[in-house]
Amino acid sequence: MKICSKKDIRVVTGILAASVILGGCASAAPQETAGKPGKDDTQVKTEIDLKKIAGTEFDSGKLDGEYRKYCFEIFSQTVGDHGGKDENVMISPASVMLALDMLAAGSKGDSLKQLTDLFADGADPMEQQAYAAALMKKINDSKKVDFSCANAVWSNSGILGDTVNTEYVDYIKDTFRAEYSAEPFNAKTPDEINGWVDEHTDHMIQKVIDELDPMDVMVLVNAISFDAKWDAPYMDDQLGSGDFTASDGSVLEANYLNGKSPLYYETEKATGFIKEYEGGEYAFIAILPADDSVSANEFAKNFTADDYEEFVNSATDEYDVYTKMPAFSSDFEASLTGTLSRLGAPDIFDGSKADLSGIAGNQGDLFVSDVIHKTHIEVDSEGTRAAAVTAVTVRANGIEFSEKESRTVICDRPFVYAIVDTETMAPVFIGTVNAV
């Protein structure tokens, strides 16, 4: 089994997102352009040159650090917004980022800046796009584990028609490998989306959309599926049962996994261990609060990226590390609109401020109506299965439809009919119906 030193521990799991080692260096400057009519044009507006993303290089070390910072900011904010005291919370920062980076590719001005800063404060939007694409490639190129990342976009052709930017569509297909469907939204569209989600989360998440609003014009979806065996599975003699004290004080019976870890972690705030999956590319890290009077959610709300950096850098192999954790499974779902707004990206949810004009030239403005996030995890003696899905729904604001007066023709009495040449409108057959 590969032993990781404290300098090279980089873990990406469905529970804790850490560093993703990606290649590249240097920087590319974003283009500047004017904002949409009716927007505040006093500030410099930016947009992405989609044709240049493929050749954009980035400082992987810098963006890895920004990614870790984002991971713990969105995790602690989500716990604070949705976790309560007793609920199990799990998110996939990678899934949220990839879904929103597809949106960012069609964003301009302040909307683009806020989305980019959410993941990497002050970064070049093109570098962030390249980083996201590299993250997706890294996931899909994983060895020894079944780790997959997929994207899909549904466009409501009944409203958007031919206004969708073809360059944007080509970009998300090429860069994010997104499946793209343009068709009028109807009652069956949520079933199509949910069927895709079920397939691409290995049937761990069956549903993300209940229904669509008549003014919803686009749904962008990211799905991540993870299935990995432990590098050293727990043997029968390492399994046992025992009590588990829940955050509300109740005592529950749990099935425990007992083992050893090659590394021990300890800071003022927490202790922990690591357990690798086959291939050594991914691992599970447990972080146990030092204060046994707080719930995991209370701890998580105050556990920052700096705390995590200190934690992983405390790794030592000086001890024999005996471990014990319960086998568990849980599901989590939340709307992240408030969470993302509080983290610094409010404009995309405001129809008067959002600038998504890179997606479609439309009669009205486009804005994000919801960001839905769902996760599932199972941890047992064999390994871990986890899945996440993020769905971004885009809505049209201010579109006006011209309604014509209506008439009816009900042939419930004798009538004449004809079969005509459409060029001349001359009948080739003509007849009457007096009885049926």
GIHU-V395461 format. One record per residue. N is the residue number from 1. RES is the residue in one letter. PSI is psi in degrees with one decimal (NA if undefined). Layout:
N;RES;PSI  N;RES;PSI
//
This chain:
1;M;134.2  2;K;132.3  3;I;125.8  4;C;135.8  5;S;168.8  6;K;-13.5  7;K;-26.8  8;D;14.6  9;I;116.5  10;R;113.1  11;V;133.7  12;V;113.2  13;T;174.3  14;G;-14.1  15;I;-50.1  16;L;122.0  17;A;121.9  18;A;-146.1  19;S;144.1  20;V;117.8  21;I;112.8  22;L;159.9  23;G;165.8  24;G;160.9  25;C;172.2  26;A;-172.4  27;S;149.0  28;A;133.4  29;A;138.1  30;P;155.5  31;Q;158.2  32;E;140.2  33;T;165.9  34;A;152.6  35;G;-179.5  36;K;153.3  37;P;138.3  38;G;-11.6  39;K;167.6  40;D;111.0  41;D;12.5  42;T;-20.6  43;Q;154.6  44;V;130.0  45;K;147.5  46;T;154.8  47;E;163.5  48;I;135.6  49;D;95.3  50;L;-28.5  51;K;-17.0  52;K;-2.4  53;I;-42.2  54;A;-30.2  55;G;7.4  56;T;128.5  57;E;161.9  58;F;161.3  59;D;102.3  60;S;-38.8  61;G;-42.8  62;K;-47.4  63;L;-27.9  64;D;-45.2  65;G;-41.3  66;E;-36.4  67;Y;-43.6  68;R;-41.2  69;K;-46.9  70;Y;-42.0  71;C;-47.3  72;F;-25.6  73;E;-46.0  74;I;-31.5  75;F;-50.1  76;S;-36.6  77;Q;-39.9  78;T;-42.5  79;V;-43.3  80;G;-36.0  81;D;-33.5  82;H;-11.7  83;G;-25.2  84;G;-151.3  85;K;-31.6  86;D;-13.7  87;E;138.4  88;N;131.9  89;V;132.6  90;M;133.5  91;I;164.8  92;S;98.2  93;P;-33.3  94;A;-43.6  95;S;-44.7  96;V;-44.8  97;M;-44.8  98;L;-39.7  99;A;-43.8  100;L;-25.8  101;D;-29.2  102;M;-40.2  103;L;-43.1  104;A;-31.5  105;A;-23.2  106;G;14.0  107;S;158.9  108;K;166.9  109;G;-139.6  110;D;-32.7  111;S;-44.3  112;L;-43.8  113;K;-43.4  114;Q;-41.1  115;L;-42.0  116;T;-44.7  117;D;-27.5  118;L;-39.0  119;F;-32.4  120;A;95.0  121;D;121.5  122;G;3.6  123;A;157.6  124;D;127.1  125;P;-34.2  126;M;-36.6  127;E;-39.5  128;Q;-39.8  129;Q;-44.8  130;A;-37.8  131;Y;-44.4  132;A;-41.9  133;A;-38.4  134;A;-35.8  135;L;-44.8  136;M;-42.8  137;K;-41.3  138;K;-42.7  139;I;-49.4  140;N;-17.5  141;D;6.0  142;S;143.8  143;K;152.7  144;K;-12.2  145;V;150.9  146;D;95.6  147;F;116.1  148;S;149.5  149;C;128.5  150;A;151.7  151;N;151.5  152;A;149.1  153;V;130.0  154;W;128.1  155;S;132.4  156;N;92.9  157;S;-18.0  158;G;-25.6  159;I;-48.7  160;L;-28.4  161;G;-128.0  162;D;21.8  163;T;-9.3  164;V;133.4  165;N;113.4  166;T;-30.7  167;E;-38.3  168;Y;-45.2  169;V;-45.3  170;D;-37.9  171;Y;-49.1  172;I;-28.5  173;K;-45.4  174;D;-44.3  175;T;-42.4  176;F;7.8  177;R;36.6  178;A;135.6  179;E;135.2  180;Y;130.4  181;S;125.8  182;A;111.9  183;E;155.9  184;P;131.8  185;F;138.9  186;N;-170.2  187;A;-21.2  188;K;-12.8  189;T;-45.2  190;P;-36.1  191;D;-37.8  192;E;-44.6  193;I;-45.8  194;N;-34.3  195;G;-40.4  196;W;-42.8  197;V;-45.5  198;D;-44.5  199;E;-41.7  200;H;1.2  201;T;20.8  202;D;37.3  203;H;18.6  204;M;-26.3  205;I;116.9  206;Q;-18.3  207;K;136.1  208;V;-25.8  209;I;125.5  210;D;-48.6  211;E;163.6  212;L;145.2  213;D;147.0  214;P;-22.7  215;M;3.0  216;D;130.2  217;V;-15.4  218;M;145.3  219;V;121.1  220;L;126.7  221;V;133.6  222;N;139.0  223;A;134.8  224;I;135.2  225;S;133.6  226;F;127.8  227;D;110.8  228;A;142.6  229;K;147.8  230;W;145.2  231;D;-36.2  232;A;93.1  233;P;154.3  234;Y;126.5  235;M;167.0  236;D;-36.9  237;D;-2.0  238;Q;3.0  239;L;146.2  240;G;173.1  241;S;160.4  242;G;-178.7  243;D;145.5  244;F;122.7  245;T;114.3  246;A;168.7  247;S;-23.7  248;D;4.1  249;G;-11.0  250;S;151.7  251;V;122.4  252;L;153.8  253;E;133.4  254;A;154.1  255;N;123.1  256;Y;149.6  257;L;117.5  258;N;132.8  259;G;-161.0  260;K;151.1  261;S;144.0  262;P;-17.9  263;L;150.4  264;Y;139.6  265;Y;138.1  266;E;126.2  267;T;-177.2  268;E;-27.3  269;K;-24.1  270;A;161.0  271;T;165.4  272;G;179.6  273;F;170.1  274;I;144.8  275;K;122.7  276;E;154.3  277;Y;165.9  278;E;137.9  279;G;-20.8  280;G;0.9  281;E;-28.3  282;Y;155.2  283;A;165.5  284;F;129.6  285;I;131.5  286;A;134.2  287;I;108.4  288;L;117.8  289;P;139.0  290;A;-31.5  291;D;107.6  292;D;4.2  293;S;-8.4  294;V;151.7  295;S;163.3  296;A;-35.0  297;N;-40.8  298;E;-39.8  299;F;-46.1  300;A;-33.8  301;K;-24.9  302;N;8.6  303;F;107.4  304;T;173.2  305;A;-37.2  306;D;-39.1  307;D;-39.8  308;Y;-41.6  309;E;-44.2  310;E;-39.5  311;F;-53.5  312;V;-28.8  313;N;-6.8  314;S;0.8  315;A;134.4  316;T;146.6  317;D;23.3  318;E;-10.4  319;Y;157.2  320;D;121.4  321;V;111.0  322;Y;133.9  323;T;157.2  324;K;127.2  325;M;154.9  326;P;146.6  327;A;140.7  328;F;163.2  329;S;148.8  330;S;159.8  331;D;148.7  332;F;144.2  333;E;147.5  334;A;152.8  335;S;127.6  336;L;14.6  337;T;-48.6  338;G;-40.2  339;T;-48.2  340;L;-34.5  341;S;-44.7  342;R;-23.3  343;L;-0.6  344;G;10.8  345;A;61.9  346;P;-25.0  347;D;-32.8  348;I;-17.7  349;F;0.0  350;D;115.1  351;G;-23.9  352;S;-11.0  353;K;-27.4  354;A;137.5  355;D;91.6  356;L;30.6  357;S;-13.3  358;G;-14.9  359;I;-47.1  360;A;140.8  361;G;110.6  362;N;158.8  363;Q;-36.2  364;G;175.7  365;D;149.2  366;L;144.4  367;F;163.6  368;V;123.2  369;S;-24.9  370;D;150.8  371;V;107.4  372;I;130.6  373;H;130.7  374;K;144.0  375;T;159.8  376;H;142.4  377;I;144.6  378;E;124.5  379;V;122.4  380;D;-167.2  381;S;-22.1  382;E;-33.3  383;G;-144.9  384;T;134.9  385;R;134.1  386;A;152.7  387;A;153.8  388;A;149.4  389;V;139.4  390;T;125.0  391;A;124.3  392;V;116.5  393;T;130.2  394;V;134.0  395;R;151.9  396;A;136.5  397;N;120.7  398;G;15.0  399;I;133.4  400;E;132.1  401;F;136.8  402;S;123.4  403;E;128.8  404;K;155.2  405;E;151.4  406;S;152.7  407;R;162.7  408;T;148.6  409;V;110.7  410;I;108.4  411;C;73.0  412;D;25.1  413;R;173.5  414;P;139.6  415;F;165.3  416;V;148.7  417;Y;161.1  418;A;149.2  419;I;119.1  420;V;158.4  421;D;115.8  422;T;-21.4  423;E;-41.6  424;T;-13.5  425;M;17.5  426;A;131.7  427;P;139.8  428;V;-23.1  429;F;143.1  430;I;143.7  431;G;-177.6  432;T;157.3  433;V;113.2  434;N;-19.3  435;A;153.1  436;V;NA
//
